[in-house]
Amino acid sequence: MRPDFEQRHVPRVAVAPFYSMGTFSLPADELDEALRSSEEAAIQALEADGFEVVGPRALRQHLAENDAAKAFDEGVLLRSELSNYFEPARDAGRPSLEVATIQKLYKEGKLPAEALLFGEVVYHTRTECRVDPTLYNDHADIAGASQTTEEAGSPCIVSHFQAKLVYAPTGETMWFNRKLLQTNTGEASLEAARANLTETVGRTLSGPEGLRSFGGKTRTAALDSDDEKDN
């Protein structure tokens, strides 16, 4: 969370369609399912934390109804790693295209929320694991049997997800987080892979480093407590 957004309250979040840079050798329908299931997991996590959520399809419909779909698609072209986007202009230069686009659409009243969530499925696969990712990655978690060796790998599922919450009035990032989850399992089925990705998204958006402080249950409870003190 960026310090200048610590006190910002954004009870409503619009979820933009998630993307990935690669296919991870997945069939097209399986990759599409992974992206859709990650969007659904994000919506569930946000709603569980008390946010009002505008889903990807509702966002697309809102943009279309306001003649803003083309401007959004042409201005918000996410073709590389998410961490590269929605950042402040350097050396007092002009804002990047996606920042300027979000600023303009918000100023024109064409966005359905003050904050937008963008997500990237960085990696998602069923494979054999020989290394504990927590040994070299500070945002990795491991589930299942933790005994993995270079000599004898075990069936596993690895999902890596990252997300940014963007403040529409400025078009810049107010929060960024990422998680990698490796689950060592006896059978890396498609259903287990879907569950692993869902869990990864949930861990990214929830918990101590999640979005709750921006407008969910924790913030609501704090506001209620302050009201009681005032009374």
Number of C-alpha atoms within 10 A of each C-alpha: 17 9 9 8 13 12 11 13 15 18 21 21 24 23 26 18 18 21 23 22 14 13 16 13 10 14 10 10 9 14 19 16 13 22 20 16 18 27 24 17 20 28 25 17 23 25 16 14 24 18 21 18 22 20 19 19 12 15 21 18 14 17 20 14 11 14 12 17 17 11 14 19 13 11 16 18 11 17 11 13 14 20 15 9 22 25 17 16 12 9 6 7 8 11 18 18 16 21 25 20 21 26 19 19 19 20 13 11 10 18 22 17 20 18 24 24 24 23 25 25 26 20 17 26 20 20 14 17 21 17 18 18 17 14 9 9 11 10 14 18 17 15 13 11 12 14 13 16 12 10 7 11 15 21 17 24 27 23 25 22 24 22 22 24 25 25 25 23 16 21 28 24 24 22 20 22 20 23 23 26 24 28 23 25 17 11 13 19 14 13 8 16 21 19 17 22 28 22 18 27 32 21 22 24 26 18 11 10 15 20 24 22 21 24 22 21 17 15 18 18 12 12 12 12 11 11 10 9 8 7 5
